[in-house]
Amino acid sequence: MYLLIITLHKEEHLNDVLSCLIELGVEDAVIMDSESMEKALAYKVPIFAGLRFDLGGKPFSKTILATCEDKETGKELIRLLKEVDIDLESPGVARILTVKLESVLGKPKPIEEF
């Protein structure tokens, strides 16, 4: 089992990312509000306030934590999103990490079909 960590800096892609995760069979996910260190410095530390002009956009991101069976799930997510013209590998769009898990306890509640 693997932990897929997606830091999505372009929040407008969140619905597409979640749809693709469901398509890949990933249903056990948590979405959190987050911000990059660069943006935190620019908006909260006065000495770095000049960085704001270079950053543009909102200072917040979404971080998605999900368990998955296949370590290639992140690559598959990128492939699916490229089919709808979303390139997670473009600078400043997203960052995806896959970490091998030693153990996972508990069972997620299945997502009901609407």
C-alpha angles and dihedrals in degrees: 000000000000137000113229113203116192119183104193112196093176101064092186087077095056097101092048092049092050092047091052092048089055089048088054091052096254108141102147102084139135123202120208134181111243143159135214121250089242092056093043090054093047095050103032109029111067096210090061097042091112089070089074092078091057098045105058121182129052121326094229136084137185121243116202119197114192137164118227138173098225124062089210093064092103091054091047090051090053091049094050093048092049087060088065094042097260112130110194089183093065112108113273097011105095147328122218125197129181119201127185111237123219094205141351120204127195131023125260120234108254117249109251116228112243 
